[in-house]
Amino acid sequence: MVRTSYDTGPYVVEAISEHEDYGVKNISLVCSLPDAKRRKDGKMSGEPDGWLNEIVAVDGQLLKLFKASTDEIIVLTDFHPKQNVQVSLF
């Protein structure tokens, strides 16, 4: 579960994809709202509610790729899912 420094979220991270833009590896997060309709296997049943793109890890923070942006993605550590979730960023 993540939120942003610009007051959006919380979001459940449904998928993570790795990209390379401008010679820099970065990730995109496919997100859904916590109350999104789910299938029996726990995955979302419809389209994602949003994407968080061009994210890089810098000194323990998840930031936007471009230096001029102060946007940060914050991992919520107090989230307790009903089922086990494992997410690998890189």
C-alpha positions, -999 to +999 in steps of 0.1 A: +000+000+000+014+034-010+004+070-010+019+101-025+034+133-010+008+152-030-020+137-010-033+110-032-039+074-021-038+051-003-034+027-032-029-010-034+000-018-057-013-044-082+018-047-104+052-033-109+070-029-142+106-018-149+115+006-176+145+025-189+140+062-198+167+086-206+192+059-197+179+056-162+161+025-149+128+033-132+095+016-123+058+021-128+032+010-103-003-002-113-026+009-085-061+003-073-081+018-044-083-003-013-120-008-017-118-018-054-139-048-064-118-080-063-120-115-076-118-145-053-080-147-058-076-112-044-067-096-077-086-066-090-115-074-113-116-043-134-093-017-148-066-001-125-076+031-108-042+047-117-006+044-124+024+060-107+051+062-133+088+071-137+098+063-101+134+058-090+148+048-056+172+074-042+186+071-006+158+050+007+130+071-010+108+065-040+110+097-061+099+108-095+126+104-122+130+142-129+151+162-105+127+192-107+099+171-092+096+169-054+069+141-056+075+111-034+058+077-032+055+067+005+052+030+014+026+026+042+042+003+067+011+002+090-010-016+063-021-052+072-035-071+043-060-099+047-037-121+027+001-123+023+016-098-001+052-097-014+065-068-035+099-066-050+109-032-064+141-043-082 
